[in-house]
Amino acid sequence: MMDRILEPELMDDPLQAEVYARADFAEENQGFVDRFREYFPDFSGGRVLDLGCGPADIPIRFARLYPACQVVGIDASAPMIRLGEQAVKQAGLADRITLSCERIDAVPGARIADAAMSNSLLHHLPNPLQFWHKLWLLVKPGSPVLVMDLLRPDSPEEAQAIVDRYAAGEPDILRRDFYNSLLAAFTEDEVTTQLARMNLTRLLIDIPDDRHWVVGGVIY
């Protein structure tokens, strides 16, 4: 098993952000939102945090699925937030989606959300325990949370094979980012250990395919 290789924490290159925003993640993002509904069939509304919201595709899909929700998207990349604000405006959802450019550890407040989600943020962070602690801090007791990210393969060769399998026709910049993200990702055992260390063992981990893990459950 290869060691984790960190990638840059922020996607602050406007070109990189633009390529990412233009890429077709519709299936993955809709799948993430659908999974939230599947995990938490009784959830209907409230204030929802999206940590690492990127260009706001997931907040938009979530707001459409849950008309009684206010979504707060947080991302530390200014170019991403700018693209997200354009997308939110275009979707006609500026009254229900707020985006904020800040680092996760700097988000103020405690017990401010009725639910939280995060897709593909954790692998960017040097210290994953800070993320899980912040997640626990931000949600009200009894709140559903769903976190999804990439799964680190056993070798650089396997990472390259995954990129070739799923991103063959994508721009080079996206293929490079995907490869680097796989190397920076966590294994199932590492995520399980993180949850145990933060006393979040009520959250359960699932491996839905060959390149993702998903953690879901209710935080008390």
Secondary structure as a PSIPRED ss2 file (coil, helix, strand):
# PSIPRED VFORMAT (PSIPRED V4.0)

   1 M C   1.000  0.000  0.000
   2 M C   1.000  0.000  0.000
   3 D C   1.000  0.000  0.000
   4 R C   1.000  0.000  0.000
   5 I C   1.000  0.000  0.000
   6 L C   1.000  0.000  0.000
   7 E C   1.000  0.000  0.000
   8 P C   1.000  0.000  0.000
   9 E C   1.000  0.000  0.000
  10 L C   1.000  0.000  0.000
  11 M C   1.000  0.000  0.000
  12 D C   1.000  0.000  0.000
  13 D C   1.000  0.000  0.000
  14 P H   0.000  1.000  0.000
  15 L H   0.000  1.000  0.000
  16 Q H   0.000  1.000  0.000
  17 A H   0.000  1.000  0.000
  18 E H   0.000  1.000  0.000
  19 V H   0.000  1.000  0.000
  20 Y H   0.000  1.000  0.000
  21 A H   0.000  1.000  0.000
  22 R H   0.000  1.000  0.000
  23 A C   1.000  0.000  0.000
  24 D C   1.000  0.000  0.000
  25 F C   1.000  0.000  0.000
  26 A H   0.000  1.000  0.000
  27 E H   0.000  1.000  0.000
  28 E H   0.000  1.000  0.000
  29 N H   0.000  1.000  0.000
  30 Q H   0.000  1.000  0.000
  31 G H   0.000  1.000  0.000
  32 F H   0.000  1.000  0.000
  33 V H   0.000  1.000  0.000
  34 D H   0.000  1.000  0.000
  35 R H   0.000  1.000  0.000
  36 F H   0.000  1.000  0.000
  37 R H   0.000  1.000  0.000
  38 E H   0.000  1.000  0.000
  39 Y H   0.000  1.000  0.000
  40 F C   1.000  0.000  0.000
  41 P C   1.000  0.000  0.000
  42 D C   1.000  0.000  0.000
  43 F C   1.000  0.000  0.000
  44 S C   1.000  0.000  0.000
  45 G E   0.000  0.000  1.000
  46 G E   0.000  0.000  1.000
  47 R E   0.000  0.000  1.000
  48 V E   0.000  0.000  1.000
  49 L E   0.000  0.000  1.000
  50 D E   0.000  0.000  1.000
  51 L E   0.000  0.000  1.000
  52 G C   1.000  0.000  0.000
  53 C C   1.000  0.000  0.000
  54 G C   1.000  0.000  0.000
  55 P C   1.000  0.000  0.000
  56 A C   1.000  0.000  0.000
  57 D H   0.000  1.000  0.000
  58 I H   0.000  1.000  0.000
  59 P H   0.000  1.000  0.000
  60 I H   0.000  1.000  0.000
  61 R H   0.000  1.000  0.000
  62 F H   0.000  1.000  0.000
  63 A H   0.000  1.000  0.000
  64 R H   0.000  1.000  0.000
  65 L H   0.000  1.000  0.000
  66 Y C   1.000  0.000  0.000
  67 P C   1.000  0.000  0.000
  68 A E   0.000  0.000  1.000
  69 C E   0.000  0.000  1.000
  70 Q E   0.000  0.000  1.000
  71 V E   0.000  0.000  1.000
  72 V E   0.000  0.000  1.000
  73 G E   0.000  0.000  1.000
  74 I E   0.000  0.000  1.000
  75 D E   0.000  0.000  1.000
  76 A C   1.000  0.000  0.000
  77 S C   1.000  0.000  0.000
  78 A H   0.000  1.000  0.000
  79 P H   0.000  1.000  0.000
  80 M H   0.000  1.000  0.000
  81 I H   0.000  1.000  0.000
  82 R H   0.000  1.000  0.000
  83 L H   0.000  1.000  0.000
  84 G H   0.000  1.000  0.000
  85 E H   0.000  1.000  0.000
  86 Q H   0.000  1.000  0.000
  87 A H   0.000  1.000  0.000
  88 V H   0.000  1.000  0.000
  89 K H   0.000  1.000  0.000
  90 Q H   0.000  1.000  0.000
  91 A C   1.000  0.000  0.000
  92 G C   1.000  0.000  0.000
  93 L C   1.000  0.000  0.000
  94 A C   1.000  0.000  0.000
  95 D C   1.000  0.000  0.000
  96 R C   1.000  0.000  0.000
  97 I E   0.000  0.000  1.000
  98 T E   0.000  0.000  1.000
  99 L E   0.000  0.000  1.000
 100 S E   0.000  0.000  1.000
 101 C E   0.000  0.000  1.000
 102 E C   1.000  0.000  0.000
 103 R C   1.000  0.000  0.000
 104 I H   0.000  1.000  0.000
 105 D H   0.000  1.000  0.000
 106 A H   0.000  1.000  0.000
 107 V C   1.000  0.000  0.000
 108 P C   1.000  0.000  0.000
 109 G C   1.000  0.000  0.000
 110 A C   1.000  0.000  0.000
 111 R C   1.000  0.000  0.000
 112 I C   1.000  0.000  0.000
 113 A E   0.000  0.000  1.000
 114 D C   1.000  0.000  0.000
 115 A E   0.000  0.000  1.000
 116 A E   0.000  0.000  1.000
 117 M E   0.000  0.000  1.000
 118 S E   0.000  0.000  1.000
 119 N E   0.000  0.000  1.000
 120 S C   1.000  0.000  0.000
 121 L C   1.000  0.000  0.000
 122 L H   0.000  1.000  0.000
 123 H H   0.000  1.000  0.000
 124 H H   0.000  1.000  0.000
 125 L C   1.000  0.000  0.000
 126 P C   1.000  0.000  0.000
 127 N C   1.000  0.000  0.000
 128 P H   0.000  1.000  0.000
 129 L H   0.000  1.000  0.000
 130 Q H   0.000  1.000  0.000
 131 F H   0.000  1.000  0.000
 132 W H   0.000  1.000  0.000
 133 H H   0.000  1.000  0.000
 134 K H   0.000  1.000  0.000
 135 L H   0.000  1.000  0.000
 136 W H   0.000  1.000  0.000
 137 L H   0.000  1.000  0.000
 138 L H   0.000  1.000  0.000
 139 V E   0.000  0.000  1.000
 140 K C   1.000  0.000  0.000
 141 P C   1.000  0.000  0.000
 142 G C   1.000  0.000  0.000
 143 S E   0.000  0.000  1.000
 144 P E   0.000  0.000  1.000
 145 V E   0.000  0.000  1.000
 146 L E   0.000  0.000  1.000
 147 V E   0.000  0.000  1.000
 148 M E   0.000  0.000  1.000
 149 D E   0.000  0.000  1.000
 150 L E   0.000  0.000  1.000
 151 L E   0.000  0.000  1.000
 152 R C   1.000  0.000  0.000
 153 P C   1.000  0.000  0.000
 154 D C   1.000  0.000  0.000
 155 S C   1.000  0.000  0.000
 156 P H   0.000  1.000  0.000
 157 E H   0.000  1.000  0.000
 158 E H   0.000  1.000  0.000
 159 A H   0.000  1.000  0.000
 160 Q H   0.000  1.000  0.000
 161 A H   0.000  1.000  0.000
 162 I H   0.000  1.000  0.000
 163 V H   0.000  1.000  0.000
 164 D H   0.000  1.000  0.000
 165 R H   0.000  1.000  0.000
 166 Y H   0.000  1.000  0.000
 167 A C   1.000  0.000  0.000
 168 A C   1.000  0.000  0.000
 169 G C   1.000  0.000  0.000
 170 E C   1.000  0.000  0.000
 171 P C   1.000  0.000  0.000
 172 D H   0.000  1.000  0.000
 173 I H   0.000  1.000  0.000
 174 L H   0.000  1.000  0.000
 175 R H   0.000  1.000  0.000
 176 R H   0.000  1.000  0.000
 177 D H   0.000  1.000  0.000
 178 F H   0.000  1.000  0.000
 179 Y H   0.000  1.000  0.000
 180 N H   0.000  1.000  0.000
 181 S H   0.000  1.000  0.000
 182 L H   0.000  1.000  0.000
 183 L H   0.000  1.000  0.000
 184 A H   0.000  1.000  0.000
 185 A C   1.000  0.000  0.000
 186 F E   0.000  0.000  1.000
 187 T C   1.000  0.000  0.000
 188 E H   0.000  1.000  0.000
 189 D H   0.000  1.000  0.000
 190 E H   0.000  1.000  0.000
 191 V H   0.000  1.000  0.000
 192 T H   0.000  1.000  0.000
 193 T H   0.000  1.000  0.000
 194 Q H   0.000  1.000  0.000
 195 L H   0.000  1.000  0.000
 196 A H   0.000  1.000  0.000
 197 R H   0.000  1.000  0.000
 198 M C   1.000  0.000  0.000
 199 N C   1.000  0.000  0.000
 200 L C   1.000  0.000  0.000
 201 T C   1.000  0.000  0.000
 202 R C   1.000  0.000  0.000
 203 L C   1.000  0.000  0.000
 204 L E   0.000  0.000  1.000
 205 I E   0.000  0.000  1.000
 206 D E   0.000  0.000  1.000
 207 I C   1.000  0.000  0.000
 208 P C   1.000  0.000  0.000
 209 D C   1.000  0.000  0.000
 210 D C   1.000  0.000  0.000
 211 R C   1.000  0.000  0.000
 212 H E   0.000  0.000  1.000
 213 W E   0.000  0.000  1.000
 214 V E   0.000  0.000  1.000
 215 V E   0.000  0.000  1.000
 216 G E   0.000  0.000  1.000
 217 G E   0.000  0.000  1.000
 218 V E   0.000  0.000  1.000
 219 I E   0.000  0.000  1.000
 220 Y C   1.000  0.000  0.000
